[in-house]
Amino acid sequence: MAFEAKKINPLDRQPRKAIGVSLPFTGVGVFNSTFTTRDAIKNNLINFFLTGKGERFLNPTFGTGLRNLLFENIDKENVDAIDGEIRDSLRNNFPAVVPIKLSTVGTPNTNTVTFSMRYQIQDTGIEDTLAINFEL
């Protein structure tokens, strides 16, 4: 009888040990901590998608070029470019994150793009969703 083995981060078994930093920065000491792998990866993805390439000093390849694409008129071609940028960025920077369902919707009237993704973290069985709205 075969079964699927799942990896559990050892830090997830220690509920009082912080793994990452939560977004937005609204904690008492500016930062709230995350205590599970699920929350840490979700916040890392949000940080990554909202950071532009070249914005991080000494790490110019971190981030995506999504904000640059938003200054163009929102049409099917640009929405497809945003979708491609998201897929390429995930594949190159977060290989353990497997997108299950990816949706990018552009609204030309308000010049906004809504990006939502349902994803799974490889070999862990962790699934979550992420939604980001880009507005001009």
N, C-alpha and C positions, 0 to 999 in steps of 0.2 A: 504494500500500500504506500503510495507516494504522497507526500504533502509538500507544500511550499514553505521553505524556511524564511523567516523574516528576521532582519537584523534590528536590534533595538540599541539605540545609543545609550551607553552606560550612564550618561548624565541625566537621561530621562528617568532613571531609577532613583535619582537623588533629588527630591522635590524642592529642596531649599537651595540648590546650587544653580546660579544663573548661567544661561548659555549665550544669550545675546542681548541686544538693545532693541526696545520696542519703539515703533514710530506711531504717532508724532511725539516729539520731545515735550511732554507735558507733566512729567513726574515732579515730585517734591524737590529732588536734587537734579532736575532737568531730565534725567534719564529714568525710564522705567525698564526693568529687566524682563527678559523672556526666560521661561523655565522649561520649555519643551522644544524639541527639535522642530516640530510643526510650526510653532510661532516664530522661531528664529529664522527658518528658511523663508517663511512668508514675508517677514520684515526685510530680509536680505534681498528678496525679489523686488519688493516695492522700492527700496533704496536704489537698486540697480536700474530699474526702468525709469526712475525719475532723475537720474544723474546723466548728464550729457557727456559724450566722449571728450576727453581733454579737460574736464571740469575738476578732476581730482589731481592734485599736485603729486608728482612722482608716480602716478599710475594713470597715464593718459589713455590707456585702452579700456579702462573701467567705464561702464555705462553704455547707453545706447544713443543713437542719433534721432530719437523720436521727437524731441522738441524742435529740431531743425525741420523735420518733415511737416510739422504742424503750421509752419508759417506759409505753407503753400495752400492754395484753394483745396478744400476737401471735396474730392471726387473719387470715383471708383479706383482710378489708377493710383492715387496717393494712399488710399486705404489699403490697397494691395501691397504697396511699398512698406507701409507701417507693419502690416501683418508679416511680411518677409523679414523685416528687421528684427521683429520680436522672435520669430522662429530661429533665425541665425544666431541671435544673441543667446538664446536659451541653450542651443546646441553647443556653442563654443564656451560659455561661461558657467553653465549649470548642467553638466551632463547627467547628473543623477535625477534631475527634474524632467519628468516625461509628461508633456501636455496631452491630456485626454481629449479635451474640447477647447478650441481656441476661437474666439469670436472678436472681430474688430468691426465696429459700426461707426460710420462717419455721418454727421448731421451737418449738411452744407449751410442751412439757414443760420445756425448759431456758431458754425465753425468749431465744432467739438468732435472729439473722437472718444468713444467708449471702448475700452479694451477689457475683456473678461476671459479668464482662463480657468479651467478645471485641470488640475495636475495631480500627478502621483510621484512620490519620491521612491526611486528605484530600490527594490529589495527590502523595503520597510513596511509596505502596506499602508503608508500614510497618504491620504488623499485630502485635498483642500481646494478652495477656490480663491481667486484673486480678481478684483475689479478695480480699474483705474480710469478716471475721467480726465482727459486733457482738454483744456479750454484756452482759447485765445483771448 
